[in-house]
Amino acid sequence: MRRLLLSLFLVSALVAQAPAGLKLGDPCPAFSLPGTDGKVHGSGSSIPLMVVFLSTECPYVLATQARIHAYATRYTGRIAVLGINANDVDSHAKESLADMRAQAKGQGFVFPYLKDEPQAVTRAFGAVCTPDFFLFDASRKLVYRGRMDDSWRDPAKVTVRDLEVATEALLAGKPVPAEQPASRGCSIKWK
């Protein structure tokens, strides 16, 4: 009985700590964050926006970062793409802005890669893992929140490109599919 009570307490503590998360139709939180390019970037743009929460060490991110870069390249000028890293540097030193710069340069990222040191933006989004994808229409309403595709580990085994399907629907002025499988990845390293 004591173990059960302890387990229930730990689960309730984790649930209480987890961010609530944006729901479809919610507005994009306004933000400005420093990027690996030395500039400050934010949520303002006249075109749709896709925000992805990233990490320098997470195996899920490392396995998908080339696909994320390809997505950003494919939709240049039609979808603004921002990457955000909020992982705590004190407990995970390789999540620093310098390491993020190396990652962005090594991958040739064509999108701004931002550091959310205070983690306030990440909490406002309700991001829970890396990678975690949020797609907003031009009026900054959330239309998609989920995974990139159905095979994070092996791009050769991808059969469903959920983010791309949602993006194409949005750009064509069609309804974004209601089925939005959740992202899988490493937990955000909270302070």
N, C-alpha and C positions, 0 to 999 in steps of 0.2 A: 504494500500500500504506500509506503514511504517513497519507493522508486517511482510509482505512478504519479504521485503528487509532485515530485521533483521534476519528472518529465513534462507534466502539464505546465508547471511554472516556467521551465526553460522555453517551451514552445510559445507560451503566451508572451514571454519577454522578447523573443525573436520577432513575433508578429507585431508587437508594439513598436519595435525598433524599425521595422520595414516601412519604407515610404508607401504612401497610399497609391500613387501612380495616376497618370493621366488616363482619362477615358476617351473613347471616340467622341469627337465633337468638341472636346476641351481646347481652349486656346493654348498656343505655345507660350511657355513662360518667357518673359523678356529677359535677356541676359547679354552681358559683354564679358568676354574672358580673354586672357593673353594666349597667343598662339606660339607655336614653335618657330614661326617666321618673325617673331619680335613685334608683331602688330596685335591690336585688340580687335576681336571679331565678335559679332553678335547675331541675334536672331532676326534682325531687320533685313528684308529683301523683298523684291517685288515678284519673285517667282516662288513656286513651292519649295519647301525645305525638308531635307532628310537629315536627322541628327542620329549619329551612332555613338554609343559609349564604348570606348576602346581601352586597351591595356597594352603594355609593352611586353608582358610575360605570359599572359593567359594563352594556353594552347588553342582554345577556341578562336581567339582573335588571330593568332599566328597562322592558323589554318585557313582563315577566311579573308585576311587583309588584302591579298591580291585581288579577290573578287570584289571587295569593297572599293578598292582603287579602280577596278574596271567599271564598276557601276558609276562612280563619280565621273570617270572619263566619258562614258557613254552618254550621260545626261548633262554634260557641261553646257551651261547656258539655258537649260530647261528646268533643272532641279539644283538648288543650292545645297551643297553637302558640307556638313561640319562634323568633325570627330571630336569627342570630348573624353578626356581621361581624368577621373576623379579619385583614383586610388591613392590612399594615404602613403605619402613618401616616408614618413617616420617609421612605419612598420614594413614598407616595401620600397626600399631605396631605389630599385631599378625602374620605378614609375615616375622618376624625376623628369623635369622639362628637358634636361640634357639627353636623357635616354629616349624621350619622345622625339626629339629632333633627329636622333640617329635612326629611329624607326621610320619616321616620315621620309628622311633622305634615302634610306635603304630601299624603301618601297616606291619611292618616287611619287608620294601622295600628291594629287592635284587639288586637294581640298585642305582648308585650314584645320589644324589639329590643335585643340585648345586644352588648357589645364584648368580644372575646377578645383583649385587648392582648398577653398573653404567647403566644398561639396554642396553648397546651397543650391546650385543649378541642378545638380544630379538628384537631390532630394525633391526639388520642385517637379521634375519629370517623373519621379518614382522609378527610375532605372534600378534594376536589381542585378544585372549581370553584364558581362562583357563577352561578346558584343550584344547590344540591345538596340533595336532599330525603331525610330519614330519618324513617320512621314506626315507632313503637314501640307495642306493646300495653300494656295497663294494668299488666302485670308488668314492663314496661320491657325486653322482648325485641324486637330488630329484626325487623320483618315486611316492610318495604319499603324499598328504597334505589334511587332512580332519578329519572327526570324527572317533571315535572308533567304534561305532555301532549305531543302530537306536533307542535306548531307553536309554538315559542317566540316567533317573530317576529310572527305574526299570529293573534290570538285567533279571528278569523272563519274561519280555516282549520283549527281544531282538530277532529279526528275521533275521537281517542282521548284520554281523560282518565285516564292511568295512575294518578296519585296518588289521584284521586277513586274510581276503581274499587277500588283497594286499601283505601282508607278505608271505603268502603261494605261491602266484604267483611268487614273487621275488625269493624265495628260490628254486623254481622248475625251474627257468630259463625261465618262461613264461611272457608274457606282463602283467603288472599291469593294472587292469581295468581303463578305461579312466574316468568312472563316479566316482567322488570323492566328495561326499556331504561334505559341509563345517562343521567345528566344531561349536558347540554351547557351550556357557559358559559365564563366568563373564569376563568383560573387564579387560585388563591389567591395573593396577593402576600406571600410568606414573607419573614421577616427574614433 
